[in-house]
Amino acid sequence: YSDNSDVIRIVRIAFIMRFITDLHTHSKYSRACSKYLTPENIGAWCERKGIDIVSTADFTHPLWREKLKKSLEPAEKGLYKLKKSSPLSLRGARTRATRQSQTRFLVSTEVSCIYKRHDKTRRVHLCIWMSSLEAAEAFSKKLEDMGKNVASDGRPILGIDSEEILKMVLDIDEHAMVIPAHAWTPWFAIFGSMSGFDSLEECFGENAKHIHAIETGLSSDPPMNWQLSALDNIALVSNSDAHS
C-alpha cells in the first residue's frame, strides 16, 4: 500500500489548503433519496454552497456509474469534473447556474456489510474512495461476478466480511482508501454498540494498518474520539451522508 496514494494525497491537501469536502453522499439510486440527485444538480449545489470536492457516491450501481461516465471527465489526478456539455441546474433554486461548476468529484461509494463472524452478526458500513472510474468499474464487476445484487440499491448490502472488502479494494486499486462510515452509530458501524467491533484490528485483522481514517458521523465528535488512544494516529473526518 503506497503512502503516495492519490486519495490520501487529496485528503491531505484538503487539510493543508482548507478545501471544503463532502466525501460521503448518495445518488438518486439510494433509498430515501431525491430523484433530482444527478451529477449536474450535485455540482450546481456544491458550487452554490462552496464545496470544493464532493463524492460521486454509489459507484457500484450500474445505471449511476454509466451516468457518471457520461457526465464527468478527468480533472486533476484522482479527481473528475463535470463536462462542459453537462449543463448545471439548480433544481429547487430561484436562480440557474450558467457557468461550468468548479467542484471536483472523487470516485466513492458506501457499502453495507452484513455477515457472521464468530457466531455473531456484524453490520458495518464502509466508505470506499477510489482513484478512477475504471477502478470503480473493476470492483463493481467483481461484486457482480460474486453474485452480489449491486443494482438493488445505491448502497448495496453485501454478505462479505469487512476485511475481505478492504483486501478486494486494494487488490484492484492500490491508491484506494477504505474507512468505516459513521463509526459510532449504534447500528451499522464499526464501534456501534449493537453491531460492530471494539477495535479496528478486530474488524480488519492484519489489514487494519490500511485504515487511515474513520468518519465521526452524527453519533460522535472529535473530543469523544480523542478519548480512545487507539485512534491517536487515525484521522477523523466528517461528511454529510446526504440523502436529501
ZADO-1210 file (C-alpha; in nm, 4 decimals, padded with zeros to 6 digits):
<atoms>
<atom x="00.0000" y="00.0000" z="00.0000" code="TYR" pos="1"/>
<atom x="00.1528" y="00.3292" z="-00.1091" code="SER" pos="2"/>
<atom x="00.1792" y="00.6302" z="00.1195" code="ASP" pos="3"/>
<atom x="00.1676" y="00.8317" z="-00.2023" code="ASN" pos="4"/>
<atom x="-00.1898" y="00.7190" z="-00.2661" code="SER" pos="5"/>
<atom x="-00.3791" y="00.9691" z="-00.4818" code="ASP" pos="6"/>
<atom x="-00.6745" y="00.9560" z="-00.2444" code="VAL" pos="7"/>
<atom x="-00.4594" y="01.0110" z="00.0667" code="ILE" pos="8"/>
<atom x="-00.2831" y="01.2958" z="-00.1147" code="ARG" pos="9"/>
<atom x="-00.6175" y="01.4611" z="-00.1915" code="ILE" pos="10"/>
<atom x="-00.7324" y="01.4276" z="00.1708" code="VAL" pos="11"/>
<atom x="-00.4027" y="01.5711" z="00.2982" code="ARG" pos="12"/>
<atom x="-00.4206" y="01.8616" z="00.0528" code="ILE" pos="13"/>
<atom x="-00.7768" y="01.9270" z="00.1695" code="ALA" pos="14"/>
<atom x="-00.6463" y="01.9754" z="00.5235" code="PHE" pos="15"/>
<atom x="-00.3491" y="02.1891" z="00.4171" code="ILE" pos="16"/>
<atom x="-00.5340" y="02.4038" z="00.1625" code="MET" pos="17"/>
<atom x="-00.8507" y="02.4237" z="00.3732" code="ARG" pos="18"/>
<atom x="-01.0661" y="02.2795" z="00.0979" code="PHE" pos="19"/>
<atom x="-01.4268" y="02.2059" z="00.1870" code="ILE" pos="20"/>
<atom x="-01.5048" y="01.8441" z="00.1020" code="THR" pos="21"/>
<atom x="-01.8037" y="01.6137" z="00.1380" code="ASP" pos="22"/>
<atom x="-01.6886" y="01.2596" z="00.0621" code="LEU" pos="23"/>
<atom x="-01.9956" y="01.0644" z="00.1748" code="HIS" pos="24"/>
<atom x="-02.3132" y="01.1423" z="-00.0167" code="THR" pos="25"/>
<atom x="-02.5682" y="00.9457" z="-00.2188" code="HIS" pos="26"/>
<atom x="-02.7373" y="00.9420" z="-00.5580" code="SER" pos="27"/>
<atom x="-03.0957" y="00.9078" z="-00.6727" code="LYS" pos="28"/>
<atom x="-03.0437" y="00.5309" z="-00.6745" code="TYR" pos="29"/>
<atom x="-03.0095" y="00.5057" z="-00.2954" code="SER" pos="30"/>
<atom x="-03.3037" y="00.4537" z="-00.0629" code="ARG" pos="31"/>
<atom x="-03.4726" y="00.7669" z="00.0707" code="ALA" pos="32"/>
<atom x="-03.3059" y="00.9914" z="-00.1852" code="CYS" pos="33"/>
<atom x="-03.4340" y="01.2624" z="-00.4177" code="SER" pos="34"/>
<atom x="-03.4854" y="01.1783" z="-00.7841" code="LYS" pos="35"/>
<atom x="-03.3115" y="01.5089" z="-00.8607" code="TYR" pos="36"/>
<atom x="-02.9759" y="01.3861" z="-00.7274" code="LEU" pos="37"/>
<atom x="-02.7885" y="01.3965" z="-01.0589" code="THR" pos="38"/>
<atom x="-02.4229" y="01.4920" z="-01.1169" code="PRO" pos="39"/>
<atom x="-02.5379" y="01.8240" z="-01.2657" code="GLU" pos="40"/>
<atom x="-02.7600" y="01.9145" z="-00.9700" code="ASN" pos="41"/>
<atom x="-02.4978" y="01.7993" z="-00.7211" code="ILE" pos="42"/>
<atom x="-02.2319" y="02.0069" z="-00.8969" code="GLY" pos="43"/>
<atom x="-02.4552" y="02.3126" z="-00.9056" code="ALA" pos="44"/>
<atom x="-02.5478" y="02.2971" z="-00.5383" code="TRP" pos="45"/>
<atom x="-02.1876" y="02.2311" z="-00.4347" code="CYS" pos="46"/>
<atom x="-02.0873" y="02.5361" z="-00.6377" code="GLU" pos="47"/>
<atom x="-02.3504" y="02.7429" z="-00.4607" code="ARG" pos="48"/>
<atom x="-02.2602" y="02.6157" z="-00.1127" code="LYS" pos="49"/>
<atom x="-01.8833" y="02.6365" z="-00.1602" code="GLY" pos="50"/>
<atom x="-01.7979" y="02.2658" z="-00.1589" code="ILE" pos="51"/>
<atom x="-01.4700" y="02.2090" z="-00.3440" code="ASP" pos="52"/>
<atom x="-01.4652" y="01.8278" z="-00.3640" code="ILE" pos="53"/>
<atom x="-01.7700" y="01.6019" z="-00.3418" code="VAL" pos="54"/>
<atom x="-01.8277" y="01.2280" z="-00.3521" code="SER" pos="55"/>
<atom x="-01.9631" y="01.0787" z="-00.6743" code="THR" pos="56"/>
<atom x="-02.1496" y="00.8395" z="-00.4407" code="ALA" pos="57"/>
<atom x="-02.2949" y="00.4990" z="-00.5231" code="ASP" pos="58"/>
<atom x="-02.0465" y="00.3964" z="-00.7935" code="PHE" pos="59"/>
<atom x="-02.1390" y="00.0289" z="-00.7530" code="THR" pos="60"/>
<atom x="-02.4829" y="00.0927" z="-00.9070" code="HIS" pos="61"/>
<atom x="-02.4563" y="00.0181" z="-01.2827" code="PRO" pos="62"/>
<atom x="-02.7014" y="00.2854" z="-01.4011" code="LEU" pos="63"/>
<atom x="-02.5431" y="00.5539" z="-01.1840" code="TRP" pos="64"/>
<atom x="-02.1945" y="00.4527" z="-01.2965" code="ARG" pos="65"/>
<atom x="-02.2998" y="00.4911" z="-01.6597" code="GLU" pos="66"/>
<atom x="-02.4396" y="00.8354" z="-01.5788" code="LYS" pos="67"/>
<atom x="-02.1120" y="00.9325" z="-01.4109" code="LEU" pos="68"/>
<atom x="-01.9157" y="00.8251" z="-01.7192" code="LYS" pos="69"/>
<atom x="-02.1404" y="01.0373" z="-01.9415" code="LYS" pos="70"/>
<atom x="-02.1392" y="01.3463" z="-01.7173" code="SER" pos="71"/>
<atom x="-01.7822" y="01.3571" z="-01.5825" code="LEU" pos="72"/>
<atom x="-01.4353" y="01.3885" z="-01.7306" code="GLU" pos="73"/>
<atom x="-01.0899" y="01.3664" z="-01.5702" code="PRO" pos="74"/>
<atom x="-00.9606" y="01.6812" z="-01.3985" code="ALA" pos="75"/>
<atom x="-00.6636" y="01.6802" z="-01.1614" code="GLU" pos="76"/>
<atom x="-00.5091" y="01.3421" z="-01.0796" code="LYS" pos="77"/>
<atom x="-00.7667" y="01.1307" z="-00.8964" code="GLY" pos="78"/>
<atom x="-01.0455" y="01.3861" z="-00.9460" code="LEU" pos="79"/>
<atom x="-01.3214" y="01.4471" z="-01.2020" code="TYR" pos="80"/>
<atom x="-01.5244" y="01.7475" z="-01.3125" code="LYS" pos="81"/>
<atom x="-01.8499" y="01.7976" z="-01.4994" code="LEU" pos="82"/>
<atom x="-01.8165" y="01.8025" z="-01.8764" code="LYS" pos="83"/>
<atom x="-01.8878" y="02.1330" z="-02.0459" code="LYS" pos="84"/>
<atom x="-02.1733" y="01.9556" z="-02.2228" code="SER" pos="85"/>
<atom x="-02.3361" y="01.8837" z="-01.8836" code="SER" pos="86"/>
<atom x="-02.5383" y="02.1991" z="-01.8045" code="PRO" pos="87"/>
<atom x="-02.5766" y="02.2988" z="-01.4422" code="LEU" pos="88"/>
<atom x="-02.9231" y="02.3083" z="-01.2977" code="SER" pos="89"/>
<atom x="-03.0103" y="02.4336" z="-00.9503" code="LEU" pos="90"/>
<atom x="-03.3218" y="02.2263" z="-00.9056" code="ARG" pos="91"/>
<atom x="-03.5392" y="02.3932" z="-00.6439" code="GLY" pos="92"/>
<atom x="-03.3445" y="02.7189" z="-00.6516" code="ALA" pos="93"/>
<atom x="-03.4701" y="03.0525" z="-00.7792" code="ARG" pos="94"/>
<atom x="-03.1585" y="03.1016" z="-00.9878" code="THR" pos="95"/>
<atom x="-02.9988" y="02.8882" z="-01.2539" code="ARG" pos="96"/>
<atom x="-02.6236" y="02.8464" z="-01.2793" code="ALA" pos="97"/>
<atom x="-02.4907" y="02.9082" z="-01.6280" code="THR" pos="98"/>
<atom x="-02.1161" y="02.8531" z="-01.5954" code="ARG" pos="99"/>
<atom x="-01.9287" y="02.5267" z="-01.5540" code="GLN" pos="100"/>
<atom x="-01.9006" y="02.4094" z="-01.1947" code="SER" pos="101"/>
<atom x="-01.5534" y="02.4193" z="-01.0423" code="GLN" pos="102"/>
<atom x="-01.6477" y="02.1459" z="-00.7950" code="THR" pos="103"/>
<atom x="-01.4422" y="01.8288" z="-00.8265" code="ARG" pos="104"/>
<atom x="-01.5773" y="01.4753" z="-00.7836" code="PHE" pos="105"/>
<atom x="-01.3951" y="01.1949" z="-00.6003" code="LEU" pos="106"/>
<atom x="-01.4985" y="00.8436" z="-00.7067" code="VAL" pos="107"/>
<atom x="-01.6590" y="00.6936" z="-00.3995" code="SER" pos="108"/>
<atom x="-01.9388" y="00.4861" z="-00.2571" code="THR" pos="109"/>
<atom x="-02.0748" y="00.3315" z="00.0617" code="GLU" pos="110"/>
<atom x="-02.1413" y="-00.0390" z="00.1074" code="VAL" pos="111"/>
<atom x="-02.3312" y="-00.2201" z="00.3806" code="SER" pos="112"/>
<atom x="-02.1535" y="-00.5333" z="00.5059" code="CYS" pos="113"/>
<atom x="-02.3782" y="-00.7740" z="00.6934" code="ILE" pos="114"/>
<atom x="-02.2156" y="-01.1048" z="00.7805" code="TYR" pos="115"/>
<atom x="-02.1411" y="-01.3502" z="01.0600" code="LYS" pos="116"/>
<atom x="-01.8083" y="-01.3761" z="01.2372" code="ARG" pos="117"/>
<atom x="-01.7522" y="-01.5882" z="01.5495" code="HIS" pos="118"/>
<atom x="-02.1256" y="-01.6722" z="01.5568" code="ASP" pos="119"/>
<atom x="-02.2161" y="-01.3057" z="01.5859" code="LYS" pos="120"/>
<atom x="-02.3886" y="-01.0992" z="01.3188" code="THR" pos="121"/>
<atom x="-02.1851" y="-00.7952" z="01.2151" code="ARG" pos="122"/>
<atom x="-02.3339" y="-00.4893" z="01.0487" code="ARG" pos="123"/>
<atom x="-02.0752" y="-00.2404" z="00.9255" code="VAL" pos="124"/>
<atom x="-02.0967" y="00.0373" z="00.6678" code="HIS" pos="125"/>
<atom x="-01.7794" y="00.1286" z="00.4807" code="LEU" pos="126"/>
<atom x="-01.6908" y="00.4278" z="00.2635" code="CYS" pos="127"/>
<atom x="-01.4751" y="00.3383" z="-00.0359" code="ILE" pos="128"/>
<atom x="-01.2764" y="00.6063" z="-00.2193" code="TRP" pos="129"/>
<atom x="-01.1101" y="00.5036" z="-00.5464" code="MET" pos="130"/>
<atom x="-00.8693" y="00.6791" z="-00.7791" code="SER" pos="131"/>
<atom x="-01.0637" y="00.6340" z="-01.1043" code="SER" pos="132"/>
<atom x="-01.3931" y="00.5311" z="-01.2604" code="LEU" pos="133"/>
<atom x="-01.2075" y="00.2413" z="-01.4223" code="GLU" pos="134"/>
<atom x="-01.1083" y="00.1061" z="-01.0811" code="ALA" pos="135"/>
<atom x="-01.4657" y="00.1525" z="-00.9591" code="ALA" pos="136"/>
<atom x="-01.5880" y="-00.0435" z="-01.2615" code="GLU" pos="137"/>
<atom x="-01.3464" y="-00.3290" z="-01.1906" code="ALA" pos="138"/>
<atom x="-01.4510" y="-00.3516" z="-00.8248" code="PHE" pos="139"/>
<atom x="-01.8209" y="-00.3403" z="-00.9129" code="SER" pos="140"/>
<atom x="-01.7790" y="-00.6119" z="-01.1768" code="LYS" pos="141"/>
<atom x="-01.6018" y="-00.8306" z="-00.9225" code="LYS" pos="142"/>
<atom x="-01.9000" y="-00.7972" z="-00.6895" code="LEU" pos="143"/>
<atom x="-02.1340" y="-00.8894" z="-00.9754" code="GLU" pos="144"/>
<atom x="-01.9200" y="-01.1940" z="-01.0567" code="ASP" pos="145"/>
<atom x="-01.9604" y="-01.2990" z="-00.6923" code="MET" pos="146"/>
<atom x="-02.3375" y="-01.2901" z="-00.7395" code="GLY" pos="147"/>
<atom x="-02.3979" y="-00.9680" z="-00.5446" code="LYS" pos="148"/>
<atom x="-02.7001" y="-00.7624" z="-00.6472" code="ASN" pos="149"/>
<atom x="-02.5386" y="-00.4205" z="-00.6804" code="VAL" pos="150"/>
<atom x="-02.8336" y="-00.2894" z="-00.8842" code="ALA" pos="151"/>
<atom x="-03.0804" y="-00.3200" z="-00.5964" code="SER" pos="152"/>
<atom x="-02.9672" y="-00.0035" z="-00.4183" code="ASP" pos="153"/>
<atom x="-02.7055" y="00.2695" z="-00.4466" code="GLY" pos="154"/>
<atom x="-02.5687" y="00.1474" z="-00.1144" code="ARG" pos="155"/>
<atom x="-02.5682" y="-00.2301" z="-00.1729" code="PRO" pos="156"/>
<atom x="-02.5985" y="-00.4841" z="00.1049" code="ILE" pos="157"/>
<atom x="-02.3103" y="-00.7306" z="00.0773" code="LEU" pos="158"/>
<atom x="-02.2693" y="-01.0502" z="00.2733" code="GLY" pos="159"/>
<atom x="-01.8919" y="-01.0042" z="00.2683" code="ILE" pos="160"/>
<atom x="-01.6552" y="-00.9639" z="00.5620" code="ASP" pos="161"/>
<atom x="-01.5165" y="-00.6106" z="00.6042" code="SER" pos="162"/>
<atom x="-01.1587" y="-00.7359" z="00.5922" code="GLU" pos="163"/>
<atom x="-01.2301" y="-00.9119" z="00.2639" code="GLU" pos="164"/>
<atom x="-01.3832" y="-00.5936" z="00.1171" code="ILE" pos="165"/>
<atom x="-01.0707" y="-00.3997" z="00.2147" code="LEU" pos="166"/>
<atom x="-00.8423" y="-00.6567" z="00.0500" code="LYS" pos="167"/>
<atom x="-01.0558" y="-00.6628" z="-00.2655" code="MET" pos="168"/>
<atom x="-01.0452" y="-00.2841" z="-00.2968" code="VAL" pos="169"/>
<atom x="-00.6679" y="-00.2589" z="-00.2509" code="LEU" pos="170"/>
<atom x="-00.6012" y="-00.5509" z="-00.4872" code="ASP" pos="171"/>
<atom x="-00.7868" y="-00.3619" z="-00.7595" code="ILE" pos="172"/>
<atom x="-00.6636" y="-00.0100" z="-00.6785" code="ASP" pos="173"/>
<atom x="-00.3527" y="00.0370" z="-00.4644" code="GLU" pos="174"/>
<atom x="-00.4348" y="00.4076" z="-00.4435" code="HIS" pos="175"/>
<atom x="-00.7812" y="00.3482" z="-00.2975" code="ALA" pos="176"/>
<atom x="-00.8905" y="00.4085" z="00.0599" code="MET" pos="177"/>
<atom x="-01.1497" y="00.2391" z="00.2818" code="VAL" pos="178"/>
<atom x="-01.2807" y="00.3981" z="00.6013" code="ILE" pos="179"/>
<atom x="-01.5507" y="00.2938" z="00.8492" code="PRO" pos="180"/>
<atom x="-01.8607" y="00.5075" z="00.7950" code="ALA" pos="181"/>
<atom x="-02.0291" y="00.6886" z="01.0887" code="HIS" pos="182"/>
<atom x="-01.8102" y="00.4801" z="01.3173" code="ALA" pos="183"/>
<atom x="-02.0034" y="00.5150" z="01.6441" code="TRP" pos="184"/>
<atom x="-02.3616" y="00.4853" z="01.5211" code="THR" pos="185"/>
<atom x="-02.5290" y="00.2103" z="01.7299" code="PRO" pos="186"/>
<atom x="-02.6362" y="00.0175" z="01.4205" code="TRP" pos="187"/>
<atom x="-02.4228" y="-00.0457" z="01.1111" code="PHE" pos="188"/>
<atom x="-02.0949" y="00.0911" z="01.2489" code="ALA" pos="189"/>
<atom x="-01.7562" y="-00.0482" z="01.3480" code="ILE" pos="190"/>
<atom x="-01.7867" y="00.0730" z="01.7090" code="PHE" pos="191"/>
<atom x="-02.1645" y="00.0518" z="01.7246" code="GLY" pos="192"/>
<atom x="-02.2950" y="-00.0984" z="02.0478" code="SER" pos="193"/>
<atom x="-02.5469" y="-00.3126" z="01.8597" code="MET" pos="194"/>
<atom x="-02.3499" y="-00.4182" z="01.5573" code="SER" pos="195"/>
<atom x="-01.9751" y="-00.3831" z="01.5369" code="GLY" pos="196"/>
<atom x="-01.6407" y="-00.4463" z="01.6945" code="PHE" pos="197"/>
<atom x="-01.4264" y="-00.2985" z="01.9725" code="ASP" pos="198"/>
<atom x="-01.1174" y="-00.2201" z="01.7642" code="SER" pos="199"/>
<atom x="-01.0030" y="-00.1663" z="01.4081" code="LEU" pos="200"/>
<atom x="-00.7848" y="-00.4770" z="01.4384" code="GLU" pos="201"/>
<atom x="-01.0804" y="-00.6931" z="01.5380" code="GLU" pos="202"/>
<atom x="-01.2659" y="-00.5782" z="01.2274" code="CYS" pos="203"/>
<atom x="-00.9883" y="-00.5670" z="00.9677" code="PHE" pos="204"/>
<atom x="-00.7269" y="-00.8037" z="01.1101" code="GLY" pos="205"/>
<atom x="-00.3696" y="-00.7505" z="00.9952" code="GLU" pos="206"/>
<atom x="-00.5035" y="-00.5179" z="00.7240" code="ASN" pos="207"/>
<atom x="-00.6092" y="-00.2615" z="00.9857" code="ALA" pos="208"/>
<atom x="-00.2810" y="-00.0860" z="00.9017" code="LYS" pos="209"/>
<atom x="-00.4523" y="00.0292" z="00.5811" code="HIS" pos="210"/>
<atom x="-00.7261" y="00.2132" z="00.7721" code="ILE" pos="211"/>
<atom x="-00.6076" y="00.5744" z="00.7920" code="HIS" pos="212"/>
<atom x="-00.9307" y="00.7494" z="00.8977" code="ALA" pos="213"/>
<atom x="-01.2756" y="00.6974" z="01.0460" code="ILE" pos="214"/>
<atom x="-01.5898" y="00.9001" z="00.9905" code="GLU" pos="215"/>
<atom x="-01.7239" y="01.0541" z="01.3118" code="THR" pos="216"/>
<atom x="-02.0858" y="01.0596" z="01.1900" code="GLY" pos="217"/>
<atom x="-02.3797" y="01.2006" z="01.3830" code="LEU" pos="218"/>
<atom x="-02.3084" y="00.9844" z="01.6890" code="SER" pos="219"/>
<atom x="-01.9725" y="01.1304" z="01.7865" code="SER" pos="220"/>
<atom x="-01.7452" y="01.4330" z="01.7666" code="ASP" pos="221"/>
<atom x="-01.3638" y="01.4702" z="01.7793" code="PRO" pos="222"/>
<atom x="-01.3387" y="01.5151" z="02.1610" code="PRO" pos="223"/>
<atom x="-01.5277" y="01.1889" z="02.2066" code="MET" pos="224"/>
<atom x="-01.2949" y="01.0075" z="01.9640" code="ASN" pos="225"/>
<atom x="-00.9820" y="01.1564" z="02.1234" code="TRP" pos="226"/>
<atom x="-01.0639" y="00.9662" z="02.4426" code="GLN" pos="227"/>
<atom x="-00.9781" y="00.6403" z="02.2626" code="LEU" pos="228"/>
<atom x="-00.5976" y="00.6166" z="02.2426" code="SER" pos="229"/>
<atom x="-00.6220" y="00.3526" z="01.9689" code="ALA" pos="230"/>
<atom x="-00.7351" y="00.6334" z="01.7380" code="LEU" pos="231"/>
<atom x="-00.4399" y="00.8628" z="01.8134" code="ASP" pos="232"/>
<atom x="-00.2903" y="00.8032" z="01.4681" code="ASN" pos="233"/>
<atom x="-00.6231" y="00.7843" z="01.2856" code="ILE" pos="234"/>
<atom x="-00.7582" y="01.0909" z="01.1039" code="ALA" pos="235"/>
<atom x="-01.1113" y="01.1968" z="01.1980" code="LEU" pos="236"/>
<atom x="-01.3304" y="01.3033" z="00.9069" code="VAL" pos="237"/>
<atom x="-01.6875" y="01.4261" z="00.8923" code="SER" pos="238"/>
<atom x="-01.9232" y="01.4177" z="00.5953" code="ASN" pos="239"/>
<atom x="-02.2918" y="01.4819" z="00.5351" code="SER" pos="240"/>
<atom x="-02.4011" y="01.1289" z="00.4335" code="ASP" pos="241"/>
<atom x="-02.6553" y="01.3332" z="00.2389" code="ALA" pos="242"/>
<atom x="-02.9691" y="01.1525" z="00.1249" code="HIS" pos="243"/>
<atom x="-03.1601" y="01.4748" z="00.0551" code="SER" pos="244"/>
</atoms>
